[in-house]
């Protein structure tokens, strides 16, 4: 995961995933400049409108959550709590039933 975050272009992701991450990066940093031209590279590798909508939504929600947590004073999780959460997600999936 850290390779993707630190050096997307040299990561092991395939080009389809890299294009989506590039797009999400623009959504995260410069959403007011998103245009139809930004969608073409995504469509060219098979992403659909629904996929793009989900990527935008996830990016927007994480921005909301991070700002809400920062502004409301919720303490950060420890590294150990993050590790345990990762193990739980691997064992039971991300969606809880």
C-alpha positions in Angstrom: 0.0 0.0 0.0 2.7 2.5 0.9 4.3 2.1 -2.5 1.1 3.2 -4.2 0.8 6.2 -1.9 4.4 7.2 -2.1 5.1 6.4 -5.8 2.0 5.6 -7.8 3.7 5.6 -11.2 6.3 2.9 -10.1 3.8 0.9 -8.1 2.6 -2.6 -9.0 -0.9 -1.4 -9.9 -2.0 -1.9 -13.5 -2.6 1.1 -15.7 -6.4 1.0 -15.2 -6.0 1.4 -11.4 -3.3 4.1 -11.8 -5.6 6.1 -14.0 -8.3 6.0 -11.3 -5.9 7.0 -8.6 -4.6 9.9 -10.7 -8.2 11.0 -11.1 -9.0 10.7 -7.4 -5.8 12.7 -6.6 -7.2 15.5 -8.8 -10.6 15.2 -7.1 -8.8 15.5 -3.7 -6.6 18.4 -4.6 -8.4 20.3 -7.3 -12.0 19.2 -7.7 -13.2 22.5 -9.1 -11.2 21.9 -12.3 -12.6 18.4 -13.0 -14.1 18.3 -16.5 -15.2 15.8 -19.1 -11.6 15.7 -20.3 -10.7 14.1 -17.0 -13.1 11.2 -17.6 -11.9 10.1 -21.1 -8.7 8.3 -19.8 -11.0 6.5 -17.3 -13.5 5.4 -19.9 -10.6 4.4 -22.3 -9.6 1.6 -19.8 -13.1 0.5 -18.9 -14.2 2.5 -15.8 -17.9 3.3 -15.9 -19.8 6.3 -14.7 -20.9 4.3 -11.7 -17.3 3.4 -10.9 -16.2 7.1 -11.2 -19.1 8.2 -9.1 -18.1 5.7 -6.4 -14.5 6.9 -6.5 -15.6 10.5 -6.2 -17.9 9.6 -3.3 -15.3 7.7 -1.4 -12.8 10.6 -1.8 -15.3 13.1 -0.7 -16.5 11.1 2.3 -12.9 10.6 3.6 -12.2 14.3 3.3 -15.4 15.0 5.3 -14.5 12.4 7.9 -11.0 13.7 8.3 -12.0 17.3 8.7 -14.8 16.4 11.1 -12.4 14.3 13.2 -9.8 17.0 13.2 -12.2 19.8 14.0 -14.1 18.0 16.7 -11.1 16.8 18.6 -11.5 13.0 18.2 -8.2 11.5 19.1 -6.3 9.6 16.5 -6.2 5.8 16.6 -2.9 4.2 17.7 -0.8 2.3 15.2 -1.9 -0.9 17.1 -5.6 0.0 16.7 -5.0 0.4 12.9 -3.2 -2.9 12.7 -6.1 -4.7 14.6 -8.7 -3.0 12.3 -6.7 -4.2 9.3 -6.6 -7.8 10.6 -10.3 -7.7 11.3 -11.0 -6.5 7.8 -8.9 -9.3 6.3 -10.7 -11.9 8.5 -14.3 -10.7 8.2 -14.3 -8.3 5.2 -14.8 -4.5 5.2 -18.6 -4.6 5.4 -19.9 -5.8 8.7 -22.9 -8.1 8.7 
